[in-house]
């Protein structure tokens, strides 16, 4: 299908920071074919009137745990490690594929409604997550988080390793790259060197990316230094974890030496400000990391520690947090914050998206600038970052297909999702 979107202001997210008024954006199948202020020649299967609103690239949520929607608000008031051990891990042990289907669909619906078109998810029961992402129409980098607590290790018998191999065979590259599988180490503190070596080799052999948690808390970081005489980033570098395209979530307690490692290997740091503040983990040194040459992007983390996936809220927090912490109103400008949520996330996940330009994947959202909170508009980017919220998203187009419009989900059966959550998943986990 060919589509022409017109009568809109397009925030292109290019290097020139172009904001194109009275824009025409043409789409053929899953790809943007032209962008300009003159109507392209020819006819289109569908024309969409933007109503004078703002068109921008869909958001890239570079770190999430979709099924954790079931634990929204559960076990609050704890630090990360107490929260995980006493609340989250026991609840997750009860999960089934059926519960994960429902939870993933719920998580995806919330993300789609707030403008997310691409997500990187780390969890287990990943086949169920991949099925839901594929059906919803979003782009997804899916990673089966690998842990190792047992004294022995055999990748042929390790459930996470076996499932990773099965996921790659079944899903990697699905639907012209809609679904990608990344290799994944949950964290240094939940695994050991034999697993790191296997995972690094497997990722290289199969051309996969890598997804890890890195230096999220002070205790995680300092205990790693006590164990190994080096930081988690240095440990992972030594074991080849960063020899492929890699994303590292949190990075709150990373050091300048760590940033050099990340920048040298092209590892992207994923900022999760809402989750890190809620759990009291700290504030990641994002402006310093950017100055050190690290590609930084944005993630929601799990709903259980956020407690939502309104990406506008995460982006606004990322924009204002560092200005306040450094007493510098220019520490993180609005355009830089918007880049975290779009262009930088696309680079981190190896995706041809995050911009509105010919040849990019047609991941586009339309934001209501007739809403009271977006009136007046002196600067479209300022409004997007500081004034807009997820409820302003009028349309979500992923890979050229409209998956959400005017409050209606077009690829997710919300009645079924609510029924499965209420009648099966919640009783299963919480009685």
PEQUI-V809296 format. One record per pair of residues at least 6 apart in sequence whose ideal C-beta (glycine too) atoms are under 7 Angstrom apart, sorted by sequence separation. I is the first residue (numbers start at 1). GAP is how many residues later the second one is. If there is no record, write none. Layout:
i=I gap=GAP
i=I gap=GAP
This chain:
i=12 gap=6
i=27 gap=6
i=34 gap=6
i=123 gap=6
i=155 gap=6
i=185 gap=6
i=215 gap=6
i=225 gap=6
i=236 gap=6
i=276 gap=6
i=290 gap=6
i=300 gap=6
i=303 gap=6
i=323 gap=6
i=368 gap=6
i=377 gap=6
i=404 gap=6
i=25 gap=7
i=26 gap=7
i=133 gap=7
i=173 gap=7
i=203 gap=7
i=224 gap=7
i=228 gap=7
i=262 gap=7
i=276 gap=7
i=289 gap=7
i=346 gap=7
i=353 gap=7
i=395 gap=7
i=396 gap=7
i=403 gap=7
i=11 gap=8
i=12 gap=8
i=26 gap=8
i=75 gap=8
i=78 gap=8
i=111 gap=8
i=121 gap=8
i=171 gap=8
i=172 gap=8
i=224 gap=8
i=276 gap=8
i=323 gap=8
i=346 gap=8
i=352 gap=8
i=353 gap=8
i=356 gap=8
i=369 gap=8
i=396 gap=8
i=402 gap=8
i=403 gap=8
i=133 gap=9
i=172 gap=9
i=300 gap=9
i=322 gap=9
i=323 gap=9
i=345 gap=9
i=352 gap=9
i=374 gap=9
i=395 gap=9
i=9 gap=10
i=10 gap=10
i=25 gap=10
i=130 gap=10
i=171 gap=10
i=185 gap=10
i=221 gap=10
i=286 gap=10
i=322 gap=10
i=353 gap=10
i=395 gap=10
i=9 gap=11
i=75 gap=11
i=185 gap=11
i=221 gap=11
i=224 gap=11
i=300 gap=11
i=343 gap=11
i=394 gap=11
i=9 gap=12
i=23 gap=12
i=24 gap=12
i=75 gap=12
i=130 gap=12
i=342 gap=12
i=343 gap=12
i=394 gap=12
i=10 gap=13
i=24 gap=13
i=74 gap=13
i=75 gap=13
i=129 gap=13
i=147 gap=13
i=168 gap=13
i=271 gap=13
i=319 gap=13
i=374 gap=13
i=9 gap=14
i=23 gap=14
i=24 gap=14
i=26 gap=14
i=146 gap=14
i=167 gap=14
i=185 gap=14
i=248 gap=14
i=300 gap=14
i=318 gap=14
i=369 gap=14
i=373 gap=14
i=374 gap=14
i=8 gap=15
i=10 gap=15
i=22 gap=15
i=24 gap=15
i=146 gap=15
i=271 gap=15
i=319 gap=15
i=373 gap=15
i=24 gap=16
i=126 gap=16
i=144 gap=16
i=183 gap=16
i=215 gap=16
i=298 gap=16
i=20 gap=17
i=71 gap=17
i=74 gap=17
i=215 gap=17
i=298 gap=17
i=367 gap=17
i=6 gap=18
i=126 gap=18
i=214 gap=18
i=215 gap=18
i=251 gap=18
i=319 gap=18
i=374 gap=18
i=119 gap=19
i=121 gap=19
i=144 gap=19
i=164 gap=19
i=183 gap=19
i=214 gap=19
i=246 gap=19
i=248 gap=19
i=318 gap=19
i=4 gap=20
i=5 gap=20
i=71 gap=20
i=118 gap=20
i=124 gap=20
i=144 gap=20
i=183 gap=20
i=269 gap=20
i=298 gap=20
i=117 gap=21
i=118 gap=21
i=119 gap=21
i=120 gap=21
i=121 gap=21
i=122 gap=21
i=124 gap=21
i=233 gap=21
i=245 gap=21
i=246 gap=21
i=247 gap=21
i=248 gap=21
i=249 gap=21
i=367 gap=21
i=371 gap=21
i=4 gap=22
i=117 gap=22
i=121 gap=22
i=123 gap=22
i=248 gap=22
i=250 gap=22
i=315 gap=22
i=318 gap=22
i=12 gap=23
i=122 gap=23
i=144 gap=23
i=242 gap=23
i=247 gap=23
i=249 gap=23
i=315 gap=23
i=3 gap=24
i=104 gap=24
i=108 gap=24
i=112 gap=24
i=212 gap=24
i=231 gap=24
i=237 gap=24
i=252 gap=24
i=368 gap=24
i=2 gap=25
i=10 gap=25
i=100 gap=25
i=104 gap=25
i=108 gap=25
i=142 gap=25
i=183 gap=25
i=187 gap=25
i=233 gap=25
i=242 gap=25
i=269 gap=25
i=271 gap=25
i=315 gap=25
i=367 gap=25
i=2 gap=26
i=112 gap=26
i=182 gap=26
i=184 gap=26
i=187 gap=26
i=250 gap=26
i=274 gap=26
i=275 gap=26
i=279 gap=26
i=315 gap=26
i=367 gap=26
i=368 gap=26
i=101 gap=27
i=105 gap=27
i=181 gap=27
i=182 gap=27
i=183 gap=27
i=184 gap=27
i=185 gap=27
i=186 gap=27
i=231 gap=27
i=234 gap=27
i=268 gap=27
i=269 gap=27
i=270 gap=27
i=271 gap=27
i=272 gap=27
i=278 gap=27
i=367 gap=27
i=67 gap=28
i=97 gap=28
i=100 gap=28
i=104 gap=28
i=108 gap=28
i=182 gap=28
i=184 gap=28
i=233 gap=28
i=237 gap=28
i=268 gap=28
i=272 gap=28
i=278 gap=28
i=365 gap=28
i=366 gap=28
i=100 gap=29
i=142 gap=29
i=182 gap=29
i=212 gap=29
i=233 gap=29
i=252 gap=29
i=253 gap=29
i=263 gap=29
i=268 gap=29
i=270 gap=29
i=272 gap=29
i=366 gap=29
i=25 gap=30
i=95 gap=30
i=108 gap=30
i=252 gap=30
i=259 gap=30
i=263 gap=30
i=275 gap=30
i=311 gap=30
i=365 gap=30
i=97 gap=31
i=101 gap=31
i=189 gap=31
i=210 gap=31
i=252 gap=31
i=263 gap=31
i=275 gap=31
i=365 gap=31
i=23 gap=32
i=221 gap=32
i=252 gap=32
i=260 gap=32
i=262 gap=32
i=274 gap=32
i=6 gap=33
i=67 gap=33
i=70 gap=33
i=187 gap=33
i=251 gap=33
i=259 gap=33
i=364 gap=33
i=69 gap=34
i=189 gap=34
i=210 gap=34
i=212 gap=34
i=214 gap=34
i=216 gap=34
i=250 gap=34
i=363 gap=34
i=189 gap=35
i=209 gap=35
i=214 gap=35
i=215 gap=35
i=218 gap=35
i=259 gap=35
i=287 gap=35
i=362 gap=35
i=363 gap=35
i=67 gap=36
i=188 gap=36
i=208 gap=36
i=209 gap=36
i=210 gap=36
i=211 gap=36
i=212 gap=36
i=213 gap=36
i=214 gap=36
i=215 gap=36
i=216 gap=36
i=217 gap=36
i=256 gap=36
i=286 gap=36
i=363 gap=36
i=66 gap=37
i=67 gap=37
i=69 gap=37
i=126 gap=37
i=142 gap=37
i=161 gap=37
i=209 gap=37
i=212 gap=37
i=213 gap=37
i=214 gap=37
i=215 gap=37
i=362 gap=37
i=66 gap=38
i=69 gap=38
i=146 gap=38
i=168 gap=38
i=209 gap=38
i=215 gap=38
i=251 gap=38
i=283 gap=38
i=361 gap=38
i=362 gap=38
i=139 gap=39
i=140 gap=39
i=141 gap=39
i=142 gap=39
i=143 gap=39
i=145 gap=39
i=146 gap=39
i=147 gap=39
i=200 gap=39
i=204 gap=39
i=215 gap=39
i=274 gap=39
i=287 gap=39
i=4 gap=40
i=67 gap=40
i=127 gap=40
i=134 gap=40
i=143 gap=40
i=144 gap=40
i=146 gap=40
i=168 gap=40
i=196 gap=40
i=200 gap=40
i=204 gap=40
i=214 gap=40
i=274 gap=40
i=3 gap=41
i=6 gap=41
i=66 gap=41
i=126 gap=41
i=130 gap=41
i=134 gap=41
i=141 gap=41
i=143 gap=41
i=145 gap=41
i=153 gap=41
i=200 gap=41
i=203 gap=41
i=273 gap=41
i=2 gap=42
i=3 gap=42
i=7 gap=42
i=8 gap=42
i=66 gap=42
i=153 gap=42
i=197 gap=42
i=283 gap=42
i=298 gap=42
i=2 gap=43
i=3 gap=43
i=4 gap=43
i=5 gap=43
i=6 gap=43
i=7 gap=43
i=11 gap=43
i=147 gap=43
i=148 gap=43
i=155 gap=43
i=196 gap=43
i=200 gap=43
i=274 gap=43
i=297 gap=43
i=298 gap=43
i=338 gap=43
i=1 gap=44
i=6 gap=44
i=7 gap=44
i=8 gap=44
i=13 gap=44
i=134 gap=44
i=147 gap=44
i=148 gap=44
i=188 gap=44
i=273 gap=44
i=287 gap=44
i=296 gap=44
i=1 gap=45
i=3 gap=45
i=5 gap=45
i=7 gap=45
i=8 gap=45
i=9 gap=45
i=10 gap=45
i=11 gap=45
i=134 gap=45
i=146 gap=45
i=196 gap=45
i=273 gap=45
i=287 gap=45
i=8 gap=46
i=9 gap=46
i=133 gap=46
i=193 gap=46
i=286 gap=46
i=335 gap=46
i=338 gap=46
i=8 gap=47
i=148 gap=47
i=188 gap=47
i=271 gap=47
i=297 gap=47
i=298 gap=47
i=334 gap=47
i=338 gap=47
i=188 gap=48
i=273 gap=48
i=296 gap=48
i=297 gap=48
i=334 gap=48
i=337 gap=48
i=130 gap=49
i=146 gap=49
i=295 gap=49
i=5 gap=50
i=61 gap=50
i=249 gap=50
i=297 gap=51
i=334 gap=51
i=295 gap=52
i=334 gap=52
i=146 gap=53
i=295 gap=53
i=61 gap=55
i=64 gap=55
i=66 gap=55
i=59 gap=56
i=64 gap=56
i=65 gap=56
i=67 gap=56
i=185 gap=56
i=58 gap=57
i=59 gap=57
i=61 gap=57
i=63 gap=57
i=64 gap=57
i=65 gap=57
i=66 gap=57
i=58 gap=58
i=59 gap=58
i=60 gap=58
i=61 gap=58
i=62 gap=58
i=65 gap=58
i=67 gap=58
i=58 gap=59
i=61 gap=59
i=58 gap=60
i=67 gap=62
i=122 gap=62
i=66 gap=63
i=217 gap=64
i=218 gap=64
i=216 gap=65
i=319 gap=66
i=141 gap=68
i=143 gap=68
i=271 gap=69
i=316 gap=69
i=315 gap=70
i=316 gap=70
i=312 gap=76
i=313 gap=76
i=312 gap=77
i=312 gap=78
i=268 gap=79
i=310 gap=79
i=311 gap=79
i=268 gap=80
i=310 gap=80
i=122 gap=89
i=120 gap=91
i=247 gap=101
i=245 gap=105
i=120 gap=127
i=80 gap=136
i=80 gap=137
i=81 gap=138
i=209 gap=141
i=62 gap=185
i=63 gap=186
i=114 gap=195
i=116 gap=195
i=83 gap=196
i=107 gap=196
i=114 gap=196
i=115 gap=196
i=114 gap=197
i=111 gap=198
i=114 gap=198
i=80 gap=199
i=110 gap=199
i=79 gap=200
i=79 gap=201
i=80 gap=201
i=107 gap=202
i=63 gap=207
i=62 gap=208
i=141 gap=208
i=63 gap=209
i=139 gap=212
i=139 gap=214
i=88 gap=216
i=178 gap=221
i=139 gap=224
i=118 gap=227
i=120 gap=229
i=74 gap=230
i=72 gap=231
i=118 gap=231
i=72 gap=232
i=71 gap=233
i=118 gap=233
i=68 gap=234
i=69 gap=234
i=73 gap=234
i=62 gap=235
i=64 gap=235
i=68 gap=235
i=72 gap=235
i=118 gap=235
i=62 gap=236
i=63 gap=236
i=64 gap=236
i=65 gap=236
i=68 gap=236
i=60 gap=237
i=62 gap=237
i=64 gap=237
i=65 gap=237
i=61 gap=238
i=63 gap=238
i=64 gap=238
i=61 gap=239
i=118 gap=245
i=117 gap=246
i=61 gap=250
i=115 gap=250
i=59 gap=252
i=139 gap=259
i=138 gap=260
i=139 gap=260
i=137 gap=261
i=137 gap=262
i=137 gap=264
i=137 gap=266
i=136 gap=267
i=137 gap=274
i=115 gap=275
i=136 gap=275
i=114 gap=276
i=135 gap=276
i=136 gap=276
i=113 gap=277
i=115 gap=278
i=114 gap=279
i=117 gap=279
i=113 gap=280
i=60 gap=281
i=115 gap=281
i=117 gap=281
i=59 gap=282
i=60 gap=282
i=59 gap=283
i=62 gap=283
i=112 gap=284
i=57 gap=285
i=60 gap=285
i=60 gap=286
i=62 gap=286
i=62 gap=287
i=60 gap=289
i=112 gap=291
i=113 gap=291
i=112 gap=292
i=60 gap=294
i=57 gap=296
i=57 gap=297
i=112 gap=297
i=57 gap=298
i=57 gap=299
i=109 gap=300
i=109 gap=303
i=108 gap=304
i=58 gap=305
i=109 gap=305
i=57 gap=306
i=58 gap=306
i=57 gap=307
i=58 gap=307
i=105 gap=307
i=109 gap=308
i=55 gap=309
i=56 gap=309
i=55 gap=311
i=56 gap=311
i=106 gap=311
i=105 gap=312
i=53 gap=313
i=54 gap=313
i=53 gap=314
i=53 gap=315
i=54 gap=315
i=102 gap=315
i=106 gap=315
i=50 gap=316
i=53 gap=316
i=53 gap=317
i=17 gap=318
i=102 gap=318
i=102 gap=319
i=35 gap=321
i=35 gap=322
i=102 gap=322
i=103 gap=322
i=35 gap=323
i=102 gap=323
i=32 gap=324
i=34 gap=324
i=13 gap=325
i=32 gap=325
i=33 gap=325
i=99 gap=325
i=13 gap=326
i=32 gap=326
i=54 gap=326
i=98 gap=326
i=99 gap=326
i=32 gap=327
i=31 gap=328
i=32 gap=328
i=56 gap=328
i=13 gap=329
i=99 gap=329
i=13 gap=330
i=31 gap=330
i=32 gap=330
i=54 gap=330
i=25 gap=331
i=30 gap=331
i=31 gap=331
i=30 gap=332
i=96 gap=332
i=94 gap=334
i=27 gap=335
i=94 gap=335
i=58 gap=338
i=91 gap=338
i=58 gap=340
i=13 gap=341
i=14 gap=341
i=53 gap=341
i=13 gap=342
i=12 gap=343
i=13 gap=343
i=14 gap=343
i=12 gap=344
i=12 gap=345
i=10 gap=346
i=70 gap=355
i=70 gap=356
i=8 gap=358
i=70 gap=359
i=19 gap=361
i=19 gap=362
i=11 gap=369
i=30 gap=369
i=31 gap=369
i=11 gap=370
i=30 gap=370
i=9 gap=371
i=29 gap=371
i=11 gap=373
i=27 gap=373
i=3 gap=397
